[in-house]
């Protein structure tokens, strides 16, 4: 299935794919701007504050865009969907894409889901299924997982047996909204970026065991803010990322176990973090590769600029440190 999307024009005509990893203090909000000028925002940060929306707006302005053509909501926990009402007060949105009804009945997800539906009004909403594609011009964005299901056939070039699966722990089934997260593969020429939201370990394994259905990634957004509920060795090693970025908070995510798994994955050239996590001690990268060092009020982002030939650059907005990774 390919969605029929609502698309706004844009004056931005950048030659490259831009990705902004926005600091929403331990939630997620990731802005992608295609070379066509169209934009896709993955998640919106926390509710009841304009802090996160201001940071999203700043990234949007820096990208040269004036609106968001597609908003992907990976799942309905407040650190991912909570910012939607405030977002719609300030920024024009063309279409929402999500995994369908909330499946969790604790204190977090039902409230976030209800506020999301209420604030949406007449804006187009599409429910995604594994294998669907989001029609942002200039990119191939495939849905890998949604509502607890995942693709069953390998994407082009994938399908290799995964040697880690034989020794992988059998993780308990996750019936929360985390396990229902929408995950996407973004391809721009030879560049591949994987974002699996807060997908947890048992759901990850369906994508890479016994065979790797995703293939390798140039850039990997460390799942679930770097928590050890996610990021199995079977997944991370199968993706074989050249660079990983962790959208953690000062006091959230960056668990030593997950950090070490990503840090030690074969072929990894660099790991970058949105925040320094004091409780994780040595499980932090060098400070030049951390966007925010001083608690939860800095708001610095990490930007990636990717070329169709697979070369990409990572920039830290705090200190202007940047590194280029050639294919």
C-alpha positions as a Python dict, from the first residue, in 0.01 Angstrom:
ca = {
    (1, 'X'): (0, 0, 0),
    (2, 'X'): (117, 353, -75),
    (3, 'X'): (-58, 637, 104),
    (4, 'X'): (-226, 919, -84),
    (5, 'X'): (-86, 1206, 116),
    (6, 'X'): (-168, 1571, 169),
    (7, 'X'): (143, 1758, 55),
    (8, 'X'): (235, 2121, 100),
    (9, 'X'): (488, 2296, -120),
    (10, 'X'): (813, 2428, 20),
    (11, 'X'): (1070, 2681, -84),
    (12, 'X'): (1348, 2464, 59),
    (13, 'X'): (1538, 2296, -223),
    (14, 'X'): (1831, 2144, -37),
    (15, 'X'): (2042, 1893, -229),
    (16, 'X'): (2070, 1662, 71),
    (17, 'X'): (1852, 1489, 327),
    (18, 'X'): (1846, 1677, 658),
    (19, 'X'): (1769, 1501, 989),
    (20, 'X'): (1734, 1692, 1316),
    (21, 'X'): (1744, 1498, 1644),
    (22, 'X'): (1562, 1748, 1863),
    (23, 'X'): (1615, 1764, 2239),
    (24, 'X'): (1278, 1701, 2402),
    (25, 'X'): (1435, 1596, 2731),
    (26, 'X'): (1411, 1218, 2710),
    (27, 'X'): (1121, 1192, 2468),
    (28, 'X'): (1144, 1168, 2093),
    (29, 'X'): (1111, 1420, 1816),
    (30, 'X'): (1303, 1372, 1493),
    (31, 'X'): (1258, 1598, 1192),
    (32, 'X'): (1347, 1480, 842),
    (33, 'X'): (1350, 1718, 547),
    (34, 'X'): (1375, 1558, 205),
    (35, 'X'): (1580, 1707, -79),
    (36, 'X'): (1238, 1779, -234),
    (37, 'X'): (1165, 2017, 53),
    (38, 'X'): (891, 1801, 205),
    (39, 'X'): (914, 1731, 577),
    (40, 'X'): (836, 1441, 810),
    (41, 'X'): (832, 1469, 1191),
    (42, 'X'): (860, 1153, 1397),
    (43, 'X'): (689, 1218, 1733),
    (44, 'X'): (632, 1546, 1912),
    (45, 'X'): (776, 1531, 2264),
    (46, 'X'): (599, 1590, 2593),
    (47, 'X'): (256, 1743, 2673),
    (48, 'X'): (165, 2060, 2860),
    (49, 'X'): (468, 2264, 2761),
    (50, 'X'): (562, 2481, 2466),
    (51, 'X'): (932, 2407, 2525),
    (52, 'X'): (940, 2109, 2291),
    (53, 'X'): (732, 2275, 2021),
    (54, 'X'): (961, 2578, 2023),
    (55, 'X'): (1255, 2347, 1966),
    (56, 'X'): (1073, 2169, 1684),
    (57, 'X'): (988, 2507, 1530),
    (58, 'X'): (1352, 2615, 1551),
    (59, 'X'): (1464, 2299, 1371),
    (60, 'X'): (1196, 2349, 1107),
    (61, 'X'): (1311, 2706, 1049),
    (62, 'X'): (1675, 2600, 1029),
    (63, 'X'): (1582, 2341, 766),
    (64, 'X'): (1423, 2604, 544),
    (65, 'X'): (1073, 2456, 576),
    (66, 'X'): (759, 2633, 697),
    (67, 'X'): (526, 2341, 763),
    (68, 'X'): (529, 1969, 840),
    (69, 'X'): (386, 1755, 563),
    (70, 'X'): (371, 1429, 760),
    (71, 'X'): (374, 1360, 1134),
    (72, 'X'): (446, 999, 1230),
    (73, 'X'): (335, 903, 1581),
    (74, 'X'): (526, 590, 1676),
    (75, 'X'): (304, 518, 1979),
    (76, 'X'): (89, 693, 2239),
    (77, 'X'): (311, 739, 2543),
    (78, 'X'): (323, 1106, 2649),
    (79, 'X'): (689, 1162, 2562),
    (80, 'X'): (609, 1079, 2199),
    (81, 'X'): (251, 1197, 2129),
    (82, 'X'): (207, 1454, 2405),
    (83, 'X'): (316, 1757, 2206),
    (84, 'X'): (54, 1722, 1930),
    (85, 'X'): (-203, 1973, 2070),
    (86, 'X'): (59, 2245, 2113),
    (87, 'X'): (222, 2161, 1779),
    (88, 'X'): (-105, 2224, 1597),
    (89, 'X'): (-139, 2567, 1757),
    (90, 'X'): (189, 2680, 1605),
    (91, 'X'): (276, 2474, 1295),
    (92, 'X'): (73, 2366, 992),
    (93, 'X'): (52, 1987, 953),
    (94, 'X'): (-58, 1804, 640),
    (95, 'X'): (-119, 1450, 763),
    (96, 'X'): (-84, 1227, 1068),
    (97, 'X'): (29, 865, 1040),
    (98, 'X'): (1, 621, 1332),
    (99, 'X'): (-40, 251, 1413),
    (100, 'X'): (-413, 262, 1486),
    (101, 'X'): (-600, 239, 1818),
    (102, 'X'): (-421, 254, 2150),
    (103, 'X'): (-366, -96, 2289),
    (104, 'X'): (-259, -7, 2644),
    (105, 'X'): (-483, 59, 2943),
    (106, 'X'): (-247, 206, 3200),
    (107, 'X'): (-239, 568, 3312),
    (108, 'X'): (-21, 696, 3028),
    (109, 'X'): (-134, 587, 2684),
    (110, 'X'): (-515, 633, 2696),
    (111, 'X'): (-485, 997, 2797),
    (112, 'X'): (-226, 1072, 2530),
    (113, 'X'): (-428, 893, 2263),
    (114, 'X'): (-748, 1079, 2354),
    (115, 'X'): (-576, 1418, 2345),
    (116, 'X'): (-418, 1330, 2010),
    (117, 'X'): (-751, 1240, 1852),
    (118, 'X'): (-926, 1543, 1995),
    (119, 'X'): (-665, 1791, 1876),
    (120, 'X'): (-640, 1649, 1525),
    (121, 'X'): (-970, 1792, 1407),
    (122, 'X'): (-1015, 1757, 1030),
    (123, 'X'): (-649, 1689, 951),
    (124, 'X'): (-605, 1372, 749),
    (125, 'X'): (-512, 1063, 952),
    (126, 'X'): (-373, 741, 803),
    (127, 'X'): (-325, 412, 988),
    (128, 'X'): (-3, 243, 873),
    (129, 'X'): (68, -125, 840),
    (130, 'X'): (402, -302, 795),
    (131, 'X'): (510, -279, 434),
    (132, 'X'): (330, 52, 369),
    (133, 'X'): (523, 348, 235),
    (134, 'X'): (496, 712, 332),
    (135, 'X'): (496, 921, 12),
    (136, 'X'): (742, 1194, 95),
    (137, 'X'): (897, 1303, -232),
    (138, 'X'): (1265, 1227, -273),
    (139, 'X'): (1280, 953, -7),
    (140, 'X'): (1169, 592, 27),
    (141, 'X'): (1011, 557, 373),
    (142, 'X'): (895, 204, 449),
    (143, 'X'): (700, 100, 759),
    (144, 'X'): (881, -194, 919),
    (145, 'X'): (662, -246, 1225),
    (146, 'X'): (330, -118, 1359),
    (147, 'X'): (69, -229, 1615),
    (148, 'X'): (279, -528, 1720),
    (149, 'X'): (319, -664, 1367),
    (150, 'X'): (621, -646, 1137),
    (151, 'X'): (718, -701, 776),
    (152, 'X'): (739, -1068, 680),
    (153, 'X'): (949, -1035, 366),
    (154, 'X'): (1298, -882, 358),
    (155, 'X'): (1345, -538, 211),
    (156, 'X'): (1558, -516, -102),
    (157, 'X'): (1906, -651, -37),
    (158, 'X'): (1822, -799, 305),
    (159, 'X'): (1728, -1150, 420),
    (160, 'X'): (2064, -1285, 536),
    (161, 'X'): (2069, -1539, 825),
    (162, 'X'): (2146, -1380, 1162),
    (163, 'X'): (2407, -1579, 1360),
    (164, 'X'): (2320, -1404, 1687),
    (165, 'X'): (1969, -1546, 1699),
    (166, 'X'): (2071, -1893, 1818),
    (167, 'X'): (2202, -1754, 2147),
    (168, 'X'): (1945, -1475, 2190),
    (169, 'X'): (1729, -1483, 2504),
    (170, 'X'): (1359, -1552, 2451),
    (171, 'X'): (1212, -1226, 2574),
    (172, 'X'): (857, -1204, 2717),
    (173, 'X'): (585, -1070, 2491),
    (174, 'X'): (533, -696, 2526),
    (175, 'X'): (166, -597, 2505),
    (176, 'X'): (224, -229, 2583),
    (177, 'X'): (232, 68, 2347),
    (178, 'X'): (611, 34, 2335),
    (179, 'X'): (573, -301, 2160),
    (180, 'X'): (319, -145, 1924),
    (181, 'X'): (566, 122, 1809),
    (182, 'X'): (583, 210, 1444),
    (183, 'X'): (931, 160, 1303),
    (184, 'X'): (1054, 299, 973),
    (185, 'X'): (1338, 256, 727),
    (186, 'X'): (1431, 575, 541),
    (187, 'X'): (1632, 531, 222),
    (188, 'X'): (1789, 814, 23),
    (189, 'X'): (2000, 669, -257),
    (190, 'X'): (2270, 464, -83),
    (191, 'X'): (2195, 613, 262),
    (192, 'X'): (1976, 414, 504),
    (193, 'X'): (1837, 532, 839),
    (194, 'X'): (1643, 314, 1085),
    (195, 'X'): (1411, 446, 1359),
    (196, 'X'): (1212, 186, 1555),
    (197, 'X'): (1059, 416, 1817),
    (198, 'X'): (1038, 235, 2152),
    (199, 'X'): (1009, -113, 2003),
    (200, 'X'): (1105, -366, 2270),
    (201, 'X'): (1322, -675, 2256),
    (202, 'X'): (1069, -943, 2167),
    (203, 'X'): (933, -730, 1883),
    (204, 'X'): (1282, -642, 1758),
    (205, 'X'): (1363, -1007, 1711),
    (206, 'X'): (1077, -1056, 1465),
    (207, 'X'): (1255, -815, 1233),
    (208, 'X'): (1598, -978, 1247),
    (209, 'X'): (1555, -1344, 1351),
    (210, 'X'): (1613, -1599, 1213),
    (211, 'X'): (1693, -1376, 913),
    (212, 'X'): (1763, -1004, 901),
    (213, 'X'): (1463, -853, 719),
    (214, 'X'): (1597, -496, 739),
    (215, 'X'): (1957, -522, 622),
    (216, 'X'): (2230, -280, 725),
    (217, 'X'): (2182, 82, 831),
    (218, 'X'): (2420, 370, 788),
    (219, 'X'): (2250, 555, 1074),
    (220, 'X'): (2056, 400, 1365),
    (221, 'X'): (1848, 588, 1617),
    (222, 'X'): (1915, 385, 1932),
    (223, 'X'): (1576, 245, 2028),
    (224, 'X'): (1378, 351, 2333),
    (225, 'X'): (1616, 632, 2436),
    (226, 'X'): (1889, 374, 2497),
    (227, 'X'): (1695, 169, 2751),
    (228, 'X'): (1779, -196, 2816),
    (229, 'X'): (1418, -298, 2741),
    (230, 'X'): (1529, -263, 2378),
    (231, 'X'): (1846, -288, 2167),
    (232, 'X'): (1923, -659, 2156),
    (233, 'X'): (2258, -764, 2020),
    (234, 'X'): (2070, -955, 1751),
    (235, 'X'): (1913, -632, 1626),
    (236, 'X'): (2205, -392, 1665),
    (237, 'X'): (2466, -622, 1514),
    (238, 'X'): (2234, -710, 1225),
    (239, 'X'): (2184, -342, 1144),
    (240, 'X'): (2562, -297, 1155),
    (241, 'X'): (2528, 83, 1179),
    (242, 'X'): (2817, 308, 1091),
    (243, 'X'): (2683, 573, 1330),
    (244, 'X'): (2424, 560, 1609),
    (245, 'X'): (2248, 849, 1781),
    (246, 'X'): (2080, 822, 2121),
    (247, 'X'): (1785, 1053, 2200),
    (248, 'X'): (1821, 1016, 2576),
    (249, 'X'): (1757, 1261, 2858),
    (250, 'X'): (1971, 1374, 3148),
    (251, 'X'): (1793, 1124, 3373),
    (252, 'X'): (1628, 893, 3121),
    (253, 'X'): (1768, 623, 2896),
    (254, 'X'): (2134, 550, 2827),
    (255, 'X'): (2131, 226, 3025),
    (256, 'X'): (2481, 77, 3053),
    (257, 'X'): (2370, -251, 2894),
    (258, 'X'): (2216, -93, 2585),
    (259, 'X'): (2497, 163, 2555),
    (260, 'X'): (2758, -115, 2558),
    (261, 'X'): (2571, -323, 2301),
    (262, 'X'): (2560, -31, 2060),
    (263, 'X'): (2913, 86, 2140),
    (264, 'X'): (3055, -261, 2070),
    (265, 'X'): (2857, -336, 1754),
    (266, 'X'): (3077, -433, 1460),
    (267, 'X'): (3151, -155, 1215),
    (268, 'X'): (3035, 127, 1443),
    (269, 'X'): (3243, 439, 1385),
    (270, 'X'): (3070, 672, 1631),
    (271, 'X'): (2793, 699, 1887),
    (272, 'X'): (2641, 1041, 1963),
    (273, 'X'): (2411, 1135, 2254),
    (274, 'X'): (2161, 1414, 2309),
    (275, 'X'): (2241, 1422, 2682),
    (276, 'X'): (2513, 1333, 2928),
    (277, 'X'): (2368, 1085, 3178),
    (278, 'X'): (2545, 1118, 3514),
    (279, 'X'): (2403, 793, 3651),
    (280, 'X'): (2557, 597, 3362),
    (281, 'X'): (2913, 689, 3454),
    (282, 'X'): (3159, 559, 3196),
    (283, 'X'): (2871, 466, 2966),
    (284, 'X'): (2873, 808, 2803),
    (285, 'X'): (3058, 904, 2488),
    (286, 'X'): (3321, 1177, 2469),
    (287, 'X'): (3173, 1515, 2560),
    (288, 'X'): (3234, 1656, 2211),
    (289, 'X'): (2974, 1403, 2089),
    (290, 'X'): (2710, 1496, 2348),
    (291, 'X'): (2470, 1779, 2265),
    (292, 'X'): (2365, 1868, 2623),
    (293, 'X'): (2590, 1846, 2926),
    (294, 'X'): (2419, 2048, 3198),
    (295, 'X'): (2090, 1893, 3303),
    (296, 'X'): (1761, 1938, 3124),
    (297, 'X'): (1740, 2296, 3002),
    (298, 'X'): (1995, 2335, 2721),
    (299, 'X'): (1795, 2227, 2416),
    (300, 'X'): (2088, 2159, 2183),
    (301, 'X'): (2026, 1926, 1890),
    (302, 'X'): (2219, 1689, 1667),
    (303, 'X'): (2188, 1735, 1292),
    (304, 'X'): (2267, 1490, 1016),
    (305, 'X'): (2310, 1591, 652),
    (306, 'X'): (2311, 1290, 417),
    (307, 'X'): (2401, 1266, 50),
    (308, 'X'): (2256, 1016, -195),
    (309, 'X'): (2598, 851, -233),
    (310, 'X'): (2582, 739, 133),
    (311, 'X'): (2820, 999, 274),
    (312, 'X'): (2678, 1193, 569),
    (313, 'X'): (2781, 1453, 823),
    (314, 'X'): (2686, 1473, 1193),
    (315, 'X'): (2686, 1813, 1364),
    (316, 'X'): (2657, 1895, 1736),
    (317, 'X'): (2477, 2229, 1775),
    (318, 'X'): (2627, 2289, 2122),
    (319, 'X'): (2991, 2309, 2021),
    (320, 'X'): (2974, 2302, 1638),
    (321, 'X'): (3178, 1981, 1632),
    (322, 'X'): (3107, 1786, 1314),
    (323, 'X'): (3229, 1466, 1156),
    (324, 'X'): (3186, 1328, 806),
    (325, 'X'): (3136, 959, 734),
    (326, 'X'): (3214, 849, 380),
    (327, 'X'): (3055, 542, 227),
}
